[in-house]
């Protein structure tokens, strides 16, 4: 009786990865993360920001993209994605949940770019950007307080 699932196929990748494909896959990740970093600084309520955090949110997207490209398809990709997300979530102390949201958004964008799901990465990132810009505009308008 033949096996329905070959375990060795789950941990190997059959796709060819070359320099040009890697560059065109990582470049959208870089563009999205740079755009999000600009929006992060623009929507920040404080006058100062951490340059280390800005550098890390730009790099996390590119790193996630390269990891997904190097892992390939199959069960190995799923396990490593969950391990990367778990390490970032539980080993990093953020004082503001907003910082965590930006980091996870860019991690997701990098994972999507690495999996060649560029539309998902672009739509997800622009949804975050739209939400943040709307939030800043809402805070700048003084609304009357409604009482019941």
N, C-alpha and C positions, 0 to 999 in steps of 0.2 A: 504494500500500500504506500503510495508516494505521499510525502509530506505536503500539506497545503501551504506551509509557510517555511521558508528557508531563512534561518536566523542570520547567517553570514551575509545575505543580501540586504538585510535591514541596516547594517552598519557600514556599508560601502556605498560610494557614489559612482554612478556611471556617467555623469555629465562631464564634458570637457570644460575646464576653466582656463581661459587665457587672459593675457594682460588687458586687452581691449575690452573684453566682456566685464572684467572686474572693475575697470575704470568707469565704464558707463553704468555699472550697477551702484558703485559707491558714490558717484558724483551727485545723483539726486538726493541721496541721504545727507551729503554735506550741505547742499543747497537748502533743504528743508530745515536742518538743524540750525543753520546760520540765520535763516528767517525767524525761526522760533526764538533764538537768542536775542535778536533785535526786539521782538515783541515783548519778551520777558523784561528787558531793560525799560522799554517804553511804558509798560503797564505796572511796573514796580511802584509801590506806594512810598518806599523809603528813598532817600536821596543817594544813598550809597548801596553798592551791590558787591558781591564777591566775584572777583575776576576768575578765581579758581572754579567756582560753580559754573560760570559761563563757559569756560574752557571745557569743563567736564560734560556739559550738556551738548556741546557741539561734537565732542569726540565720542560720546556714548553711542550716538546713532551710527557713526562710521564703524566703530568697533563691532556693534551688533550686526551690521551688514556684512562685515568681513567674516565674522564667526559663522553666520548662516551660510555664506558662500563656501566656506571651508568644510562645514559639516556635511552638507549635501542633503539628500532626501531620506525619508524613512523614520524609523523610531528614534534613531540617534538624534535627529534634529529636534524632535519633540522633547526628549529628555534634557538635552543641553539648553534649550530655550527656558525650560522651567528652572533649571539650576541657575542660569544667569539672572533671571528675574528674582529668584529667591535670595541670592547673594546680595543683590542690590537692595532689596526691600528690608532684609533683616540685619544687615551689617552696616547700614548707613543711618546716622542720626540726623533727621531733618527737623528743624524747629518750625517750619511752616509747611503745611500740607500742600500748598501751592507749588513749592519746589519739587515735591515728590510727583505731583501731577505732570509737570513739565518734563521731568526725567523719564517717567514711564511713557509719556507720549512719544518722546524721541527714541526711546528704546523700541517701542512698537513700530515706529517709522523705519528704523534701521532694520528690524527683523523683516518687515514687509518689503523693503527694497532688496534685501538679500535673497528673499524668496521670489523675486521678480514680480511682486504684486504692487507695482508703482501706483496704480489708481487708488488702492486701499491706503497707501502711505500718504498720498497727496490729499485725499479726501479727509482722512483722519486728522492730519496736521492742520489743514485749513479750517476744519470744524473747531479745533482748539483755539486757533487764532481768532476766528470769528467770535467765539465765546468770550475770550479775554478782552477783545476790543469793545464788545458790547457791554461787558462788565465795567470797564473803565468809563465808558460814556454814561452808563447808568449812575455811577458814583459821582460823576461831575455835575449831574443835573440834580437840583434840589427838589425833591418831591414833597408835596404836603403829606403830613402824617394823618392817616385816616383813623378815626376812632369810632367804635360802635356804641 
